[in-house]
Amino acid sequence: MVIDVRKCNAERKYTGELNFEFEGDDSLIDIPFVSFSSPVRCRLRFEIYEDNSVGVAGELSFSLKGACSRCLKETENCISYETEVLFVPQGKKADEADYIYKNGIVELDEFLRDTVLFALPSALHCPEGCSAPEYNQE
């Protein structure tokens, strides 16, 4: 997915929405026996600023399915993650948290991969409470 800054500027379209899905990369998941059970859904807004930097904000959501990290029962969790980032044209001063774009094209791939990585939990647990004996409240 890309944002063509030059085209948007030519059309005087300085804001917009991006709604799309992509398949999650299971190699990002560091939890045993867990995988993506839905595509990653993206609802993003962008704004092109006067200095041609591009702000992108919105939400990514997806589901994970696999063995609960406590009781090993099959479970599924829905993950929703709010994100915000700034893309800066190559050659302009950028903070270390900013992404750089070249030739008027903002490529979102690295940002999306990083955002999914930040959104991933460290473990998958049963949503209604785990049936593992040491976690049972009885």
VENRAPE-V308621 format. One record per pair of residues at least 24 apart in sequence whose ideal C-beta (glycine too) atoms are under 8 Angstrom apart, sorted by the first residue. I is the first residue (numbers start at 1). J is the second residue. Records with the same first field share a line. If there is no record, write none. Layout:
I: J, J
This chain:
1: 42, 107, 108, 109, 112
2: 105, 106, 107, 108
3: 46, 54, 56, 87, 105, 106, 108
4: 104, 105, 106
5: 48, 52, 54, 89, 101, 104, 105, 106
6: 104, 105
7: 104
8: 48
9: 48, 52
14: 47, 48
15: 45, 46, 47, 48
16: 45, 46
17: 43, 44, 45, 46
18: 42, 43, 44, 45, 46, 58, 108
19: 43, 44
22: 112
24: 62, 116
25: 113, 116
28: 113, 116, 117, 120
29: 64, 120
30: 120, 122
31: 64, 66, 69, 120, 121, 122, 123, 124
32: 66, 67
33: 66, 67, 72
34: 64, 65, 66, 67, 124
35: 64, 65, 66
36: 62, 63, 64, 65
37: 63, 64, 65, 76
38: 62, 63
40: 112, 116
42: 112
46: 106
51: 89, 92
52: 89, 92
53: 86, 87, 88, 89, 92, 98
54: 86, 87, 101, 106
55: 84, 85, 86, 87
56: 83, 84, 85, 86, 87, 106, 108, 111
57: 82, 83, 84, 85
58: 82, 83
59: 83
60: 112, 115, 116, 119
62: 116, 119
64: 120, 121, 124
66: 124
67: 124
68: 124, 125, 126, 130, 132
69: 123, 124, 125
70: 123, 125, 126, 130, 132, 134, 135
71: 126, 130, 131, 132, 135
73: 126, 130, 131
75: 124, 125, 126, 127
76: 127
77: 121, 124, 125, 127
79: 119, 120, 121
81: 115, 118, 119
83: 115, 118
85: 111, 115
87: 111
